[in-house]
Structure formats: structure tokens, C-alpha cells
Amino acid sequence: MKLLLIVATALLFAGCQSPAVVYPSEASAILNGYTRGEAFRLGSLYDHPGAGDKVDGFAALESTQVSGDIAQRVAAIALDPNNFQDQTRREEFLPTIAWRLYRLLPAGQGQDAVDVLVSFDCDEVLIVSRDSRLHEFFRRLVTSDAARMKLLELARDTFPADSDLSKIPDARDAAGEN
């Protein structure tokens, strides 16, 4: 009986913390073995109506190829289990920026990719993985409080001339609004 009580107490306390994000092995392989990266400055469909470029359903206002350093930082942030919690918030997820890391597959089999979309309004990140045929095999919305400053610095380094990124506060206010 005493052992049962100890196990139940441990499970109760373990349930109080949200677990870190666990990627499928293929998504981890893409993040660990990317060959190139892109970045996208995102906005609402009101900012960019019509049939323009989209990233996971969100309007892409601007895009750029990223340096190896930026791609490495994206992968490092995405792979660090301390940066995200497997939970969500009530606010609407409206991402500001996205990075896509591609992995070239052998023998002309194409490339697969992982997208990392960031909302600084609610400190959430949407992680999406696709195979070489663009079939989505992983999608997870997670909170990113611990990674906010790293992601914000990375966004500003990716799009240094974007004055809107420089106006985003370093910390989210207690009410959950910027």
C-alpha cells in the first residue's frame, strides 16, 4: 500500500509539469542533418491576400535563404528539450516568422523538411515536418517561453532591416499580450 501511495504521488507531481517535445526520429534526423535553410517573414492573409506564397497556411510576406550559422541556430534551438513545453495557450496562433530546414536525400530522392513557425504574441512555436513527397508526418504546437529571447534574436538576425521585429518586446507581459 505504501508503495502504491509513493507511485501515485510521483505521478501526480510529474503530471504538474508539461513534458518536453519529443520528435519522431525522422524529424530529428532532418534537424540534425539539414543541408540548407530558408526564412519567411509571415503576416496575416489581410496583409497578403490572394494566391501568394504561404508557409503551413500562413501568408509569407518575404523570404530569404539563410546562412549556415542561422540554420545551425534554428536546429539547435529546435532540438534543445529545454526550449519548448508540450502544451498550448488559449490565444490564437499567428506566427511572425518561420524557418524551414531542408535535408537533401541520397540518390536523387528529393528533400524533406522541418518548419519552425514562431508567434511572439503568445510565445508558441508550430513545428511541422514533411517527407520528400510533401506528406506531413509531424505537427506540434508548443509553448516557447524559455526560448523567447533566442528566437527573437534569431528573427532579428535573419531579417535585420525589419523594423517591426525590433519593436517586439523582449518579454511577454503577464497578461499574455505584447
C-alpha positions in Angstrom: 0.0 0.0 0.0 2.8 2.4 0.9 4.5 1.7 -2.5 1.2 2.5 -4.3 0.9 5.8 -2.4 4.5 6.7 -3.4 3.9 5.9 -7.1 0.6 7.8 -7.1 2.3 10.9 -5.5 5.1 10.8 -8.0 2.7 10.5 -10.9 0.7 13.4 -9.5 3.7 15.7 -9.3 5.0 14.5 -12.7 1.7 15.5 -14.2 2.1 19.1 -13.0 4.8 19.8 -15.5 4.3 19.6 -19.2 6.7 17.3 -20.9 9.3 18.4 -23.3 8.6 18.0 -27.0 9.6 14.6 -28.4 10.2 14.4 -32.1 9.8 11.4 -34.3 13.2 10.0 -35.3 12.8 11.3 -38.9 12.2 14.9 -37.8 15.2 14.7 -35.5 17.3 13.3 -38.4 16.2 16.3 -40.6 17.1 18.8 -37.8 20.5 17.1 -37.2 21.3 16.6 -40.9 19.9 19.7 -42.7 21.6 20.9 -45.8 20.1 24.3 -46.3 17.6 26.7 -44.8 15.1 29.4 -45.7 13.3 32.0 -43.6 10.0 33.6 -44.1 8.5 36.8 -42.6 4.9 36.0 -42.0 1.8 38.1 -41.8 -2.0 37.8 -41.9 -3.8 37.0 -45.0 -5.1 40.6 -44.8 -1.5 41.7 -45.3 -1.1 39.4 -48.3 -4.4 38.4 -49.8 -4.7 36.1 -52.8 -2.5 33.3 -54.1 0.9 34.4 -52.8 3.3 32.2 -51.0 2.2 30.5 -47.8 4.0 28.6 -45.1 1.8 26.0 -43.4 -1.2 28.1 -44.3 0.2 31.5 -43.2 1.0 34.3 -45.6 4.7 34.7 -46.5 5.4 38.4 -46.9 9.1 38.0 -47.5 11.5 35.1 -47.8 15.3 34.6 -47.9 17.9 31.9 -47.9 19.7 31.7 -44.6 23.3 31.3 -43.8 24.8 28.2 -42.3 25.0 30.0 -38.9 21.3 30.9 -38.9 20.3 27.3 -39.9 22.5 25.9 -37.2 21.0 28.1 -34.6 17.5 27.2 -35.7 18.3 23.5 -35.4 20.0 23.9 -32.0 17.0 25.8 -30.6 14.5 23.2 -32.0 16.5 20.2 -30.7 17.0 21.6 -27.2 14.4 20.0 -24.9 14.6 22.9 -22.5 13.2 25.4 -25.0 9.7 24.1 -25.5 6.9 22.6 -23.5 4.3 20.3 -25.0 1.4 22.5 -24.2 -0.6 25.3 -25.8 -2.2 28.6 -24.9 -5.7 30.0 -25.5 -4.6 32.8 -27.7 -4.8 32.5 -31.5 -1.5 31.3 -33.0 -0.4 34.0 -35.5 3.2 33.5 -36.4 5.6 36.3 -37.2 8.5 34.3 -38.7 9.3 30.8 -39.9 12.4 28.9 -40.7 12.4 25.8 -42.9 15.4 23.5 -42.8 15.8 21.0 -45.7 17.7 17.8 -45.8 18.8 16.5 -49.2 18.1 12.8 -49.5 20.5 10.4 -51.3 20.3 9.2 -54.9 18.0 11.9 -56.2 15.2 11.1 -53.8 14.5 14.7 -53.2 14.5 16.5 -49.9 12.5 16.5 -46.7 12.0 19.5 -44.4 11.1 20.8 -40.9 9.3 24.1 -40.5 9.6 26.1 -37.3 6.9 28.9 -37.1 7.1 31.3 -34.2 4.4 33.6 -32.6 5.9 36.2 -30.3 2.3 37.3 -29.3 1.7 34.1 -27.5 5.2 32.5 -27.2 4.2 29.4 -29.2 6.0 27.5 -31.9 4.5 25.3 -34.5 6.8 22.6 -35.7 5.8 20.8 -38.9 7.7 18.0 -40.7 7.2 16.7 -44.2 8.7 13.9 -46.3 10.1 14.3 -49.8 6.6 13.9 -51.2 5.3 16.8 -49.0 3.3 14.4 -46.8 3.1 15.9 -43.4 4.2 13.3 -40.7 4.6 15.5 -37.7 2.8 18.7 -36.4 3.0 20.0 -32.9 2.1 23.4 -31.4 4.2 24.0 -28.2 4.9 26.9 -25.8 8.3 28.6 -26.2 8.7 30.8 -23.1 12.2 29.5 -22.4 13.4 30.2 -25.9 11.7 33.6 -26.5 15.0 35.6 -26.4 16.9 33.1 -28.5 14.1 33.1 -31.1 13.7 36.9 -31.1 17.5 37.4 -31.5 17.4 34.8 -34.3 14.5 36.6 -36.0 16.2 39.9 -35.8 19.5 38.4 -37.2 17.5 36.8 -40.0 15.7 39.9 -41.1 17.9 42.8 -39.7 16.2 45.5 -41.7 12.7 44.6 -40.4 11.7 47.5 -38.0 8.7 45.6 -36.8 10.9 42.8 -35.4 12.9 45.4 -33.5 9.7 46.6 -31.8 8.7 43.2 -30.4 9.4 43.4 -26.6 12.0 41.1 -25.1 9.5 39.8 -22.6 5.8 39.0 -22.9 3.7 40.9 -20.3 1.9 39.0 -17.6 -1.4 39.3 -19.4 0.0 37.4 -22.3 0.0 40.4 -24.7 2.9 42.2 -26.2 
